Amino acid sequence: MKNILVAGGCGFIGSHLCDHLLQRSDVGLCVVVDNLWTGRKENLAHVQDPRLKIVVTDVEAFQSDVLFDEVYHLASPASPPWYMTEPKRTISANLLGAMRLLHLLKPGGQFAFTSTSEVYGDPLVSPQPESYRGSVDCTGPRSSYDESKRCTESLLFEMRRTEKLNVRVVRLFNVYGPRTRPDDGRAVSNFITQALAGKPITIYGDGMQSRSWGYVDDIVEGLARFFWRDQHGYDGPLNVGNEREIPVIEVARHIAQLVPGTTLVHRDPVPQDPTNRRPDLTIARKVLPGWECRIPYELGVQLNLEWFKDHLKAGGPDQQDVRVA
Ligand SMILES: NC(=O)c1ccc[n+]([C@@H]2O[C@H](COP(=O)([O-])OP(=O)(O)OC[C@H]3O[C@@H](n4cnc5c(N)ncnc54)[C@H](O)[C@@H]3O)[C@@H](O)[C@H]2O)c1
């Protein structure tokens, strides 16, 4: 039976990944390490599985007597307002987190890392293939995130080259869906929570900046296939996201229609906000034949809106009792 470690498992994507991991019959132990910076225990409160253990600590400081067959490193905020407020902590989570987790991997075990489309910076090509080297400002306000992801990729791919480390690296494009924090700060959740609160939807700049939004169920299905389900022999980096590129303002207008009476207001643009983002999925199609984002944003937004309605009605985030090892 396998020992699995998920760093950042109380977060939005990490908690969905844990749900998939716990469906596996070859998993004997699933340890989640999370410091609850942006994650919440309630994201895993529904799990009644004795194989799940949650350890509340910084991943960089995590100590364990057991080594792990598979390590999933998701510990990092993904939302700009969060990582821009604490850049040092963001760099530490990604890079020092990876350094620490490498010590906990069994020899021959698999190390998976969720990198990001932000490694492409404000891209000068569209769509962005994995071979695109990016347009990132290493002194800019987003650099703690972009550059720590890039450096962690470098660490892992160089360890593969020099030490035959078994790696799997994905570059996720924008993901949205249930279990996002109401105060997450990214477009879809912001727009929904503003509309539900009866406030105007805030658009930074003219709203023509585009993103490719993938609903979390589609994205995590891609992760499960790439990380453990499919036999493919490709280590990454692999773009995982939705090919459909949509201007931010279109999503805002759609949400405003779903919540009658909602208005839109424009604010100054966010510094160095990328103008466009769209994955080139050529490699994904070869590695994961048949996989793609199937849930159109119109449906995904509706599902997310319903989730937020229930969630906010229930009184917002609470820290329910879950097993803590
Ligand atoms: N959501 C997206 O659109 C998106 C896009 C690209 C990449 N990603 C990557 O996917 C991963 C998960 O993103 P998410 O949207 O679920 O974010 P999230 O903020 O919901 O989850 C991150 C989790 O990591 C935890 N964490 C952060 N620093 C930690 C540390 N030092 N020690 C222990 N735990 C720590 C947080 O508490 C949280 O539970 C991240 O690595 C992120 O960079 C996400």
The ligand as a Gaussian input file, in Angstrom:
#p B3LYP/6-31G(d) Opt

LIG

0 1
 N       -6.192000      27.953000      -8.733000
 C       -5.578000      28.262000      -9.850000
 O       -6.164000      28.885000     -10.742000
 C       -4.145000      27.846000     -10.068000
 C       -3.535000      28.179000     -11.279000
 C       -2.204000      27.831000     -11.471000
 C       -1.516000      27.122000     -10.502000
 N       -2.142000      26.809000      -9.345000
 C       -1.342000      26.100000      -8.304000
 O       -2.094000      25.039000      -7.764000
 C       -1.813000      24.912000      -6.362000
 C       -3.098000      24.965000      -5.564000
 O       -3.764000      26.195000      -5.832000
 P       -5.147000      26.547000      -5.143000
 O       -5.922000      27.366000      -6.088000
 O       -5.747000      25.314000      -4.570000
 O       -4.622000      27.504000      -3.995000
 P       -5.043000      27.554000      -2.462000
 O       -4.489000      28.822000      -1.960000
 O       -6.492000      27.295000      -2.300000
 O       -4.267000      26.306000      -1.873000
 C       -2.931000      26.353000      -1.464000
 C       -2.815000      25.608000      -0.139000
 O       -1.450000      25.601000       0.277000
 C       -1.417000      25.938000       1.660000
 N       -0.087000      26.500000       1.912000
 C        0.454000      27.624000       1.393000
 N        1.719000      27.779000       1.846000
 C        1.969000      26.731000       2.648000
 C        3.111000      26.324000       3.413000
 N        4.222000      27.040000       3.436000
 N        3.017000      25.194000       4.131000
 C        1.881000      24.454000       4.126000
 N        0.770000      24.792000       3.422000
 C        0.831000      25.912000       2.702000
 C       -2.561000      26.906000       1.863000
 O       -2.968000      27.030000       3.194000
 C       -3.627000      26.270000       0.973000
 O       -4.363000      25.287000       1.655000
 C       -0.828000      26.019000      -6.017000
 O        0.476000      25.491000      -6.039000
 C       -1.013000      27.009000      -7.137000
 O        0.157000      27.756000      -7.380000
 C       -3.429000      27.156000      -9.101000

